[in-house]
């Protein structure tokens, strides 16, 4: 690719570049936008690339927790306004169901048009199902065109329930077809009724964007690679591919194109035992921010992360950069859980220093901490006090009256005293 030896960066630098790119190095500048909080939320989602949606809301919905970790106690309705009124964000599929920036619509539109180019045996079975149920698709589209936005439940009787046993989403054939039309870009999520989605025609929800000319595959792939690398700061081709959008394929050629355009640099990331595995690339903008601030004291802070937070969702990357092994134990039987049911990693400065198993008891108005686990070998000074403060901030955001500890604190005695207040 390029002549000469590749530049080396230490894993500590890579870690801080990742945190800075994820708006976790300091309170994001957009958090100060008290006049228009919805703008701050949109700018943050644009920076991150997506917010993953997940049905688990043990503390609160994951996407809200991701925003809180960066913006603090912001108005929760700002996200709803951006989604359903301003339409500066919309719901689509990233590497999972997600909230994505409308400014990236052309990139997602490219993927929508590629959806359905079936390759695997499972894909071919889906294609056969779609072909056999064309009438169902036409009925759904006709109903929406006639009646306007409708919840998914409005289509529950469109098909005989005997055919619902084959559905992939557990909601029947109508739900399966709604998902297909959504991924295909013909439908969009136009609201939420509790956890259920309200559907509308894409051409009616974002009419000025749906009819835009398609971008070329080369342009779309390069833009997706750049958006991903800018959000990660520094990453291997595998890590970029993990975050890369569905149907985009491998990112190697796109990353090499970014290097030629000087939007990225291939680097070697060095750890204590030598170079970290993989072919690493660094975002040019992330490197520039690092150069501007490297002489300054690292302005780290303490916050709690969702299990689906963008920083840690790639578990292998989290282990490489932070030395922190994280696995969800929601589906692990209680006696076999090591850390707990719904565990929030504790970010302190540039380290992941512990874990909290907690839940929001909405009836009692408590943020309940079932267990605390300190990571061995991590700094102790000031961590517990800062973690207690983060818990109190989270309780305020949730509208909980107080933080309640139910279980033991597995860590230094200083943690036990400080956390329990």
N, C-alpha and C positions, 0 to 999 in steps of 0.2 A: 504494500500500500504506500507507505512513505519511507524514504531512505533514512538510514541511521537508526540508532537505538530509540526505542519508545520512551517517552518521559515516564518517570516513576512518581507516584504519590503514595504517601503513607496511608494505612487503613484509617488512622485517626482523622486525616484530612478528608478521606472519602466519606467517612461517617458524618462529619460536620457539613460537608457539601450536600449530603442527602437530607439532613435535617433542615438546612437552609432552604433547599428546593421545595421541601414539604411545608414550609412556613412554621417550622417547629424550633428554629434556632432562637427566635425572639418572638414576642407577640407580633403577629403580622401587622403591617402598616394599615391594612384595610380594616383592622379592628377598631381603629380610632375614628372611623367614619360614622360618627354618631348621628349625623344629619340624615344620611340615607343608608341605613344598615343593609337593605336589600342589595345595594350596589356592592358593599363589602363582601357579602356572601357570594355573589356572582363572581367577583374578581378572584375570590379564593378557589371556587370550583374551577374556574378557568385555569388557575395555576396548578391545581392538582390533576385536572383532566377528567375526573369523575368522582362521585360519591357512591359507594356501593350500598344498595338497599338490601336489607335482610329482615325476614319476618320476626326474628328474635328481638324482643324489646325488654330484656330483663332489667336493665337500667333505664334505657330510653332507646328509641330507634337508632341504629348504628350511625346513619348519616348525620343525625343531630349531634351525636357524641363526637364524631370526627370534627364537625364545625366548632363545637365547644372547646375541644382540645387546643384549637388555634385562636379562636376569637373570644373565648371566655363567655361571660354571661350576656350574650347578645339576644335580641328579640327572635324567638323561634319562628314567629310568623313571617320573618323576612324571607325565608326559604320558600314558604307557601306562595308568597306574593310573586317571587321570581318565577316559580313554576306555572302558576295558574292565571296570573294577571299579566305580568310583564312578558312572560314566555321567553325570558332570557336563558332559561334552563328547560330541559325536557328529559323524559325518561326513555332510556334505550338500554341496549346491552353493550357493556364494555367487555371485561372478562367475566362479568356477572351482571345481573340486573342492576342498573345504576341510574343516577342522575348526572347528566352531562351538559356541557355548555352549548347553547344554541349556535354560538359562533363557530362551532365545529360541525354544524349540521351537514355540510357538503362531504366531510370525511365519513360520517356515519351513513349518509345517503349512498355513497359509493359501496359501502358494505351491505346496505339494504338491497341494492341491486344485484349483488353477488349471492345473496342468501338464496339457498335452494339449488345451488350447483352441487348436487349430491355426489359423494364419493364413497364413504364407508357403507358397509351393509346396513347399519342403523339408519344412515341418511337415506339409503334407497328405500327402506321400509317406510320412512316418513314420506318420501316422495310418492310412493304408491298410495299411502293413506290420503295425502292431499289430492291426488288425482281422482280417487274414489269418492271424495267428499267436496267436489267443486260446487255442487248445488248448495251445500251448507255455507261455503264462502260467499256465494252470490246472495244468499238470503241475509247474511249478516251485513254485507255492504249495502244492500237495498234498504234494510231496516234503518241503518244509521243515516243513510241519505234522506230518508223520509222523515224520521222522528228526531234527528239530532243526537247529541251525546247520550249514551246509555250505559248503565252499569253492566258488568258481565252477567249478573243474574238475570237480566232481561232476556237473555238468549237461552236460558236453561231448557226451555221446552221446544227449541227449534228442532232438536233431534230426538228420536226415540231413545229412552234411557238405556235400552239394551245395548246400544252401541257405545256407551260411556265407559265400559270396562277397559277399553284399550287406551284410554286417555293418558297422556304423559304427565299432566299436571294435577290429577286427582279431581278435576272439576267437570269432567265430562267432555264429550266431543266438541261442544261449543267453546269451552275454555281452551281446548287444544287448538282449535282453529283461530280463535282470537289471538293467541300467542304467535301462531304462524303468520297471520296477517300483520301483526306488530313487527316482528323481525323482518318481514318482507318490506316494511315501510309503507304499507297501505293504511294502517291504523296508527293512532297515537294515543297515549294516555292523556286524558283531558281533565283529570281530577281524581280524587280519592274519596271513597265512601267508607270510612274506617280504614281497614286494610285492603278493601276491594278497590279495583280500578274502574274508572269511568272511561269509556272508549269513544273516540270520534274519528272521523275520516282525516287522514293526514293532510289532504288537499284543503280541508276547511280549517284545520288547527294552525298550520303554518303555510298558508297558500303562497306567500311570496318566495318561500325557499324550496318547496316541493317541486316546482317547475323549473328550477335552475338547471343549466346544462351540467352534465356529469363531468367530474374531474377525471383525468386520466389515472390509470392504475399507478404509474410511476410517481405522479404528483401526490396522490393520496397516500401511498405507502411511505414516501419521504416525509410528508407532513405528520403522519401518525408516529413515525419513528422520532421525529423532532419533538413533538408534544410529549411523548413518553419519556424521552431522555431528559428533557428540560424539567419534567416533574420529578424524576428520580435523582438528577444531579450527576451521578456516575453509576454505571451498571454494565453487566455483561450482556452479550447478545441474548443469552437464555433469559435473563431477567427482563430485558426489554420485550422479548417475545411473550413472557408471562403476562405483562401488562398490555401488550399489543391487542388491538381489537380483534374480535371474532372474524375469522375469514381472511385475515390480512397476510397470513403465511409468515415465513421466517424473515427477520429484520436485517440480516447481514448486509445484503446489497444496499438497502436504504441507509444503513449506518455508514457504510463506505462512501456513499454519495454525500452524506452530511459532512464527512471529513474533507472530501474534495471541495465542498462549498465553505469550509472553515466554520461550520456550525457545530462541529464536534471534533474531538481528538481521541485517537486511540492511545490508551495509557496502560501502564502496569500498576496494579495496586499491591503494595508490599505490606505484609503482616509480620509478626514477630518471627515466624518460621519460614519466611520467604514470600514469593509472589502468591497471591491468592489465585485459585483456579479460575479458568475462563478467560475469554477475550473481552477486555474492559474498554468502555468508551466513556468519555466525560463530556458533558454539555459545555460548549464554549461560554455561554452566559453564566453557568454555575462556576466555572473556573475563574471568570472575571470577577465575580462577587467575592470569591475566596481571596484572590490577590488583593482586592481592595480592603479586606478586613483581617488579613492574616496576622497583622501586627497588633491587632486589638485583642483585649481579653475576651474570651468566648462568653457571650452573653446568654448562657443557657438558663433554662427555667425548669420548673417541675410541673408535670401534668399527667393525666391518665389517658390511656389510649383504648379505643374500641378494639375488640378482637379482629374486626374487619378494617382497621385503620389502614390507609394507603401505605404508611411507612412500613408496616409489619405483615401485610397480607401475603407477601411472598416469603414463606417461612424459611426457605433455604438462604435467601438474601439476608434475612434478619440474623441468621446464625453466622454468616460470613462477616458481616460488617459490625455486628454488635455482640457477638458471642452469646446470644440469647436464644435458647431453644423454646419455641412456643407452639403448643398444640391445644386445640379446643377439646374440652372433655365433656361437652354437652351430652353426647351420645354414649359416653363411657359409664358403665354401671357405677353407682355411688361408691361402693367399697373399693373400686379400682382407680378412682380419681386421685391424682397426686396433688393438684392445686385447687380444684373446685369446679363448679358448674359453669359460671360465667366470669371469666378472669380478665381483669384489666391490667396490662403492663404499666409499670410506673416509669416514666421518662424523667430523668433528673440530669440536667445539663446535656451532655452528649452520650449518656449511658442509660441502658435499661436496667434499673437497679432492684426491681422487685415486682410483685404481682398482688392484686387485690381481688378476692372473690366477693362480689357484692351484688346487691339487687335493690331496686326501688320498691319499697312497700308502700303502695299508693294509698291503701286503706288507713294505715297508721301515720302516714306522712313522714316516713323515715327512709334514709339511705342506709341500708343495713350492710355491714361488712362482716362476712362469714369467716374469712380467713385472710391473713397477710403473710406473704412469704418474701423474705429478703434474699437477694441473689448473693451467693458467697463471693467474697473478694471485692465487693463494690464499696465505695465510700460510705461512711456512716454519718459523718459530721453534717448536721443540718438537714439530712434527707427526710427523716421522719416528721420534723416540724413542717417542712415544705409540703410533704405528702398530706398531712392533716389539713393544711390550708387548701390544697387542691380538692380534697374531699368536701370541705365546707363550701368551696366555690361551686362544685358540682351539685351539691344539695340545693344551693340557692337557685341554680339554673333549673333544676328539676321541680322546684317548688316544695321540696321536702323541708320539714321543720328542723330536723337535726340528724346527725350521723350517729348510728348505734352500732357498737361492736358486739357481735354474738360469739365469735370464735377466738382462737388463740393467735398471737402474733409470733410467727416462726422467724425469729431474727434476733438481733442484738437487744439487750435490755433497754438501751436508750430508745429504741423504736417503740417498745411497749409503752413506756411512760409518755412519750411525746404524742403517739398516735391516739391514745385514749384520753389525752387532754388533762 
